[in-house]
Amino acid sequence: MLDVEASEALSDVQKRRVIARTGAVIRAVAQDERSQLRNRELAIERLVEKLRAALAVPRRRVPTQPSARARERRLAGKKRRSRVKKLRRQPEDE
C-alpha cells in the first residue's frame, strides 16, 4: 500500500497525476505463493507497475489524412461494388 499524498519520492505534479488516475492510496495484494516473502515481492512488483502506469504520459495523437492512393483505392472499390449490385438488378423494361 502506498499513500501517494504522504510520499516524498514523488513531485507535486506526479502526485496530482497519480491521484487523478488511481486515487490517493495505491494498494496491491498478492496471495499467489505459499511464501510470505515471495508474496510480498509480488505485491511490490504490482505496486510499482500500477504506479508506473499512473505516471505514464499518453502520447498526443497526430491527425493524419489518407494518401491519394488510398483514396483512389477506396473509390475504385466503391465503384466495383456498385457495378456488381447494378448487375444483380432486374433488367428494366423499356
Backbone as CSV, one residue per row, in Angstrom:
resi,resn,N_x,N_y,N_z,CA_x,CA_y,CA_z,C_x,C_y,C_z
1,MET,0.851,-1.172,0.000,0.000,0.000,0.000,0.900,1.238,0.000
2,LEU,0.526,2.207,-0.829,1.309,3.437,-0.939,0.372,4.626,-0.781
3,ASP,0.640,5.458,0.213,-0.109,6.697,0.395,0.562,7.748,-0.479
4,VAL,-0.087,8.103,-1.570,0.515,8.983,-2.563,0.742,10.378,-1.991
5,GLU,-0.215,10.886,-1.237,-0.104,12.250,-0.710,1.060,12.387,0.279
6,ALA,1.362,11.334,1.020,2.431,11.390,2.017,3.789,11.002,1.435
7,SER,3.818,10.553,0.208,5.063,10.094,-0.401,6.013,11.257,-0.659
8,GLU,7.260,11.059,-0.287,8.278,12.086,-0.527,9.044,11.814,-1.819
9,ALA,8.836,10.635,-2.400,9.559,10.262,-3.615,8.951,10.886,-4.862
10,LEU,7.707,11.353,-4.769,7.022,11.914,-5.936,6.952,13.430,-5.836
11,SER,7.066,14.094,-6.973,6.904,15.549,-7.002,5.414,15.879,-6.932
12,ASP,5.098,17.159,-6.765,3.697,17.572,-6.666,2.940,17.269,-7.948
13,VAL,3.579,17.473,-9.090,2.936,17.202,-10.382,2.650,15.709,-10.507
14,GLN,3.605,14.876,-10.136,3.423,13.429,-10.204,2.321,12.977,-9.251
15,LYS,2.286,13.557,-8.060,1.251,13.204,-7.092,-0.135,13.509,-7.646
16,ARG,-0.286,14.700,-8.256,-1.591,15.071,-8.826,-2.001,14.100,-9.924
17,ARG,-1.043,13.721,-10.778,-1.349,12.799,-11.878,-1.775,11.430,-11.333
18,VAL,-1.043,10.911,-10.339,-1.364,9.598,-9.780,-2.713,9.630,-9.068
19,ILE,-2.970,10.666,-8.296,-4.244,10.769,-7.571,-5.408,10.870,-8.550
20,ALA,-5.211,11.593,-9.640,-6.280,11.726,-10.630,-6.590,10.395,-11.306
21,ARG,-5.589,9.557,-11.475,-5.795,8.290,-12.195,-6.151,7.116,-11.297
22,THR,-5.553,7.043,-10.109,-5.773,5.851,-9.274,-6.358,6.155,-7.908
23,GLY,-6.276,7.390,-7.458,-6.755,7.722,-6.126,-5.591,8.043,-5.203
24,ALA,-5.919,8.387,-3.963,-4.901,8.823,-3.006,-4.074,7.669,-2.454
25,VAL,-4.606,6.444,-2.507,-3.889,5.277,-1.985,-3.838,4.216,-3.071
26,ILE,-2.635,3.698,-3.332,-2.477,2.597,-4.285,-2.245,1.334,-3.472
27,ARG,-3.021,0.302,-3.767,-2.938,-0.932,-2.999,-2.681,-2.093,-3.951
28,ALA,-1.793,-2.980,-3.574,-1.506,-4.190,-4.336,-1.487,-5.375,-3.379
29,VAL,-2.200,-6.430,-3.756,-2.307,-7.617,-2.921,-1.784,-8.807,-3.714
30,ALA,-1.064,-9.694,-3.054,-0.580,-10.912,-3.691,-0.752,-12.083,-2.735
31,GLN,-1.479,-13.103,-3.168,-1.652,-14.325,-2.389,-1.423,-15.539,-3.291
32,ASP,-0.506,-15.389,-4.238,-0.268,-16.424,-5.240,0.618,-17.555,-4.721
33,GLU,1.595,-17.203,-3.933,2.599,-18.175,-3.491,2.335,-18.605,-2.052
34,ARG,3.015,-19.646,-1.642,2.900,-20.103,-0.244,3.807,-19.307,0.678
35,SER,4.844,-18.717,0.124,5.824,-17.992,0.921,5.385,-16.534,1.123
36,GLN,5.425,-16.076,2.349,5.075,-14.688,2.646,6.058,-13.730,1.971
37,LEU,7.317,-14.089,1.982,8.338,-13.250,1.365,8.085,-13.092,-0.132
38,ARG,7.794,-14.211,-0.789,7.538,-14.150,-2.241,6.270,-13.349,-2.531
39,ASN,5.225,-13.502,-1.723,4.003,-12.717,-1.904,4.274,-11.233,-1.715
40,ARG,5.146,-10.903,-0.765,5.497,-9.506,-0.532,6.229,-8.943,-1.754
41,GLU,7.149,-9.735,-2.325,7.863,-9.303,-3.523,6.907,-9.097,-4.695
42,LEU,5.962,-10.021,-4.869,4.972,-9.886,-5.938,4.100,-8.644,-5.740
43,ALA,3.710,-8.379,-4.511,2.883,-7.209,-4.219,3.647,-5.923,-4.539
44,ILE,4.925,-5.893,-4.205,5.738,-4.705,-4.502,5.863,-4.519,-6.014
45,GLU,6.079,-5.623,-6.738,6.164,-5.527,-8.203,4.870,-4.981,-8.791
46,ARG,3.734,-5.463,-8.307,2.433,-4.996,-8.800,2.207,-3.526,-8.451
47,LEU,2.642,-3.140,-7.262,2.514,-1.746,-6.850,3.334,-0.843,-7.766
48,VAL,4.550,-1.273,-8.087,5.419,-0.495,-8.978,4.786,-0.386,-10.357
49,GLU,4.194,-1.482,-10.855,3.548,-1.450,-12.172,2.361,-0.485,-12.181
50,LYS,1.548,-0.520,-11.127,0.407,0.408,-11.039,0.890,1.849,-11.004
51,LEU,1.936,2.104,-10.236,2.480,3.459,-10.136,3.049,3.902,-11.475
52,ARG,3.771,3.012,-12.158,4.351,3.335,-13.461,3.245,3.643,-14.484
53,ALA,2.167,2.855,-14.453,1.055,3.081,-15.382,0.358,4.410,-15.087
54,ALA,0.249,4.760,-13.802,-0.406,6.018,-13.435,0.450,7.228,-13.796
55,LEU,1.764,7.056,-13.803,2.659,8.174,-14.114,2.904,8.343,-15.613
56,ALA,2.527,7.352,-16.413,2.796,7.404,-17.855,2.023,8.548,-18.493
57,VAL,2.714,9.319,-19.310,2.092,10.434,-20.025,1.694,9.923,-21.409
58,PRO,0.399,9.960,-21.747,-0.014,9.448,-23.055,0.507,10.330,-24.182
59,ARG,0.873,9.695,-25.279,1.366,10.444,-26.436,0.210,11.148,-27.125
60,ARG,0.502,12.329,-27.644,-0.525,13.061,-28.384,-0.756,12.399,-29.721
61,ARG,-2.006,12.317,-30.127,-2.339,11.747,-31.414,-2.176,12.830,-32.467
62,VAL,-1.433,12.508,-33.512,-1.243,13.450,-34.608,-2.216,13.062,-35.708
63,PRO,-3.222,13.898,-35.982,-4.191,13.533,-37.010,-3.533,13.489,-38.388
64,THR,-3.879,12.480,-39.144,-3.315,12.321,-40.484,-4.444,12.217,-41.498
65,GLN,-4.093,12.381,-42.747,-5.072,12.246,-43.815,-4.675,11.076,-44.688
66,PRO,-5.674,10.398,-45.297,-5.330,9.282,-46.164,-4.572,9.774,-47.398
67,SER,-3.687,8.931,-47.889,-2.905,9.300,-49.069,-3.801,9.306,-50.303
68,ALA,-3.306,9.900,-51.365,-4.065,9.967,-52.616,-4.334,8.560,-53.139
69,ARG,-3.347,7.685,-53.024,-3.510,6.301,-53.499,-4.574,5.575,-52.681
70,ALA,-4.621,5.805,-51.387,-5.625,5.163,-50.535,-7.024,5.652,-50.901
71,ARG,-7.173,6.945,-51.152,-8.478,7.482,-51.575,-8.896,6.875,-52.904
72,GLU,-7.940,6.770,-53.804,-8.213,6.203,-55.127,-8.663,4.739,-55.016
73,ARG,-7.979,3.954,-54.176,-8.349,2.550,-53.974,-9.747,2.434,-53.378
74,ARG,-10.051,3.296,-52.415,-11.362,3.258,-51.767,-12.461,3.550,-52.771
75,LEU,-12.270,4.585,-53.605,-13.287,4.941,-54.592,-13.417,3.862,-55.663
76,ALA,-12.309,3.249,-56.050,-12.365,2.173,-57.049,-13.155,0.991,-56.486
77,GLY,-12.948,0.676,-55.224,-13.694,-0.413,-54.591,-15.177,-0.107,-54.536
78,LYS,-15.523,1.130,-54.241,-16.933,1.530,-54.194,-17.568,1.413,-55.582
79,LYS,-16.836,1.829,-56.608,-17.363,1.725,-57.979,-17.554,0.267,-58.374
80,ARG,-16.581,-0.579,-58.016,-16.665,-2.002,-58.339,-17.878,-2.620,-57.653
81,ARG,-18.079,-2.291,-56.405,-19.215,-2.819,-55.648,-20.534,-2.338,-56.244
82,SER,-20.564,-1.082,-56.666,-21.764,-0.517,-57.278,-22.098,-1.251,-58.573
83,ARG,-21.068,-1.541,-59.352,-21.266,-2.241,-60.627,-21.811,-3.651,-60.387
84,VAL,-21.300,-4.343,-59.370,-21.780,-5.688,-59.042,-23.253,-5.638,-58.647
85,LYS,-23.620,-4.684,-57.835,-25.007,-4.588,-57.385,-25.936,-4.204,-58.540
86,LYS,-25.433,-3.372,-59.431,-26.239,-2.973,-60.583,-26.523,-4.186,-61.473
87,LEU,-25.554,-5.091,-61.615,-25.735,-6.286,-62.443,-26.722,-7.271,-61.814
88,ARG,-26.924,-7.207,-60.534,-27.864,-8.109,-59.866,-29.312,-7.677,-60.039
89,ARG,-29.546,-6.440,-60.419,-30.906,-5.925,-60.530,-31.633,-6.568,-61.684
90,GLN,-32.968,-6.504,-61.594,-33.801,-6.959,-62.706,-33.614,-6.018,-63.888
91,PRO,-33.585,-6.548,-65.099,-33.455,-5.645,-66.238,-34.692,-4.739,-66.335
92,GLU,-34.454,-3.509,-66.701,-35.555,-2.549,-66.819,-36.268,-2.760,-68.150
93,ASP,-37.588,-2.770,-68.109,-38.407,-2.905,-69.328,-38.580,-1.535,-69.943
94,GLU,-38.219,-1.429,-71.202,-38.360,-0.120,-71.857,-39.391,-0.165,-72.920
